[in-house]
């Protein structure tokens, strides 16, 4: 019984020592080497060895982290590392230069880089120019043909625009001649207004039924009312040399823009004046639809329903044709600019330095691919 009690006391004592060592690792310097303490049993020796291994493993992990962090810092700041170690700097690539390079550069200064680039151009560019001149460029030929076509179209458009300008002045002269005609006040003109058939049609804009005698007047005013709701504005006024009475160009202070409707058709900024009773219609009469007779309509303008607003419509037709020709000229100028820019860039310094055509057969000058007939 005494032996069993002594063994139980010894076990409890060893258990208390092990728990104390686990909770207070700083109190274990005497357990770093278990061979010096043979009185400990195998369980305590194994526990002490495990604790020592964990400490060593933790130190290795921390050391590896520090090494990785140092490497990352060096890779992020190569200039600082080069500045700390001037012996690691490379020599400048400039011609006849023995100075070290600047941090993050291949040259010690901008002048060395410019000198080296100039030497390379002088050495490579003459050969590339000779190669370019030996073999014809199909794109260059296409560009020349396209420029010729654009020039022909520009000449045709200018000629057409001059003809339209002449037609514009002729129309103004015809309108002035028509206004000088005497008003016809005979019985036929009175019958024209009294004996007309009372029919009704529907307005194409609002859909209301209206009398045929006032249909044109109503449709014109109704269309102008709806046209005012839409806006055709631009930030800049129109500046065309030699162009008269083309766009409205009235400045709107609220939107800070210029109106871009045709001046003769703008319902917002050009209102039709009231027609007096003694004003003649003055519309030039034609036969067979297109052949002018030289005569003019002499009915009062307010009673003539066959030629309602004929001056405004004729002027608008001429102005619209002028605008089309001007837009076509602008498109042709843009096309010419693009073609000329492409031709300049094709044989420019940068293109000749970066691109090269390899001519394998020295006897063949034309490198274009031909389709066998």
Phi, psi and omega in degrees: 000322180294322180294319180295320178296320180295319179295319179295322178296318180296320179296315180297325179293317178294322179296317178297322179295318180295318179295321178296321180292325179291318182283330184235086182289336180289347180265022184245028178295335181283353181255010179295328179230107185281349181287339179282350182236079183289347184285344179285148179280178185292327181295316179291322177298317179296320179295320179294320179293321178296319178297320179294321179294320179297320178297315180296320179295321178296319178296320179296318180297317179295322180294319178295320178298318179297319179296316179297320179296320177296320179296319178296318178297322178292319180290329180286327183239073179290332180293320180294321180293322178292324179293326178289328181242084182295339179291337181279350180292142180274165178280147180297141181275000179295153181294130179059033180247132181244009182277155177286157181286160173284156179299127179077017181221166177261357184231159178276338179204171178291330181295321179296319178296320179292322178295316179295320178295320179295318178298320178295319179296316180296330182277329188258324190297317181302320179294320180294324178294320177296317178298321179294322182284335182289313184259128179291149181256121181293327179293326178293320178294319177297321179296320179294318178296322179293323177295320177298317179296319180295320179295320177297317179295324177295318178296317178297320180292319177297319178297316179296321179294322177295320178297320179293324177295321176296319178295326177299313180290324177297319179297319178296323178293321178296320179296320178294321177294320179296325180289340180276356180286154180277144181285133180274118182238052178262186183289330181295321179292327177287322178294331181300328180269333186271319189265019178285147182287136181275091178243160180233143175228170181259139179291137182285344182262308183258342178083008181277145176286134183222159179285147182293335180292327181248016184295314182296318179298314182295315182295324179294313180290324180292319178295320179296325179296317179285332181289332179296335183287336178267151183236139174233092189241160175214156181281345186234145177285163180277131179229092180237125182291131176079001181266125178240143177050064182247289179255159181294307176058033174276131183277130178256112183292337180288311179269350181057045180221169182250140180288135183243025171280163172296139186297323183283343182248003182288112181281350185267324186243354177229107182261144179289133179285159180289132184278123177286165184289331185264012180274135182273155178294304174075017180282131178292131181273148181229161173233153184053038174073316189241348185272116179288142180263344183089355179261165182232153176287122185257011178288156174299142187295326182283344179259345184277111178265348180282332184236046183289127178055040184289328179295316182295320181291320178294317178296320179295323179297315180293317181295322179295321177293324176296318179297320179298317180294321178294320177294323178294320176298320179296319178296320179294322177296319178295319177297317179297319179298318180295317181295316180294323177295318178296321179292324177291317181290335183293322180248028179278175182297313183295319180293320179292328180283329185267333185241150181210139176260121181271121180257101184287324181257113183291341181277343181268116180266327181264111184266009181285145179277131181248142178275130180293131180280000000 
